[in-house]
Amino acid sequence: MSAKIYYDTDADLGLLSGKTIVFLGFGNQGAAQAQNLRDSGIPNDKILIANREDAYAEDAKSKGFTVEHDFAKAASVADVLFLLIPDQVQQRVYNGQVAPTLKANATIVVASGYNVFYQLLEFKPTQDVVMVAPRMIGSSVRSLYEKGKGFPCFVSVEQDGTGSGLATALALSKAIGATKAGAIASSVREETAMDLFAEQALWPHIIMLFREAFSVLKEAGCSDEALCYEMWMSKEPAEIFERAAEEGFIKQLKHHSSVSQFGQLSGALALDGKDAREHFKNILYNQVLNGKFCKEFSKIEADLEKEGAENPLNELYRKSEESELGQAEKRVRQRLAGLL
Ligand code: NDP
């Protein structure tokens, strides 16, 4: 199944002419996207940054933007509203302070599918809801734009209240520099499924595999120092993934010795992956796509602001660091710090 890819030639910046574009949030993505959009020719007086009165607001002012601290006031003038605050606060902030004053024909832009897919945000049926989701951190969104390059990005129209949602989404994608390298047609379902699947199925397996491999090799007499460097501190895994992105997931193996290539390819083919596949399907269908995780996460969300053991995330860190891998790395890093 191949996806449609949109390029600069598919988008018309003229559609944004005269529109007031509000960025709610001037953090990682907000700062990058607002600057790119302005550098693409959207007049500064048509861009408004909505942010609480703090360092982010100061940063926006220092970059020459007009800043509004009253979100309801900012929303009332928005033809386009980029919702670029953290996913976990969007429901509360958007529904409480933005939605009531937002124009009936406004375009709401999200950079992640989560809140739209799980229907946590309240939209009017006449509004456009689009996703323009860079697959990069904000600093790269900005630096690649400055170098005249594009960046990978997903684009979708989730609600076409005005009938021109796609044209607007593409114009906005072009303005932030996302159609230069090609913006991939996607959906909030696809984006959320892949994002949460990676976080809840793939990476937990990778963490578990490293943890167990560490313990087995330690038991066989390998030192903490040798293991930490062999397994990740040398940055070899980072290099492998970099080459996988540039040359090919399998092809990058050609940079390894014949012994390594033989071991990796024959070893991977010998594992049928049946148990992993069943586990992955269970996570995808019974935890991610059915909304179970979202419901459970919303129950503990407020606790993430707490200090110490009352914060469930702190407890997860504490338990994870109790592993042999966690304890050994702590010792190795303390020793290395002592050498500096
Ligand atoms: P950040 O954590 O960088 O957002 C910080 C901004 O949000 C600041 O302007 C901050 O202002 C504001 N903010 C934080 N909490 C609140 C609050 N309670 N009320 C009002 N404003 C608040 O977010 P990101 O840029 O990382 O993420 C924005 C969106 O982009 C998300 O949907 C995310 O999933 C998506 N995305 C992020 C990527 C990334 O690399 N980080 C990549 C692709 C998409 P202040 O604290 O002053 O209020």
Residues whose N, C-alpha, C, O or C-beta is under 5 A from the ligand:
A	BS01	NDP	G25 F26 G27 N28 Q29 G30 N51 R52 D54 Y56 L83 L84 I85 P86 D87 V89 V93 A111 S112 P134 M136 I137 G138
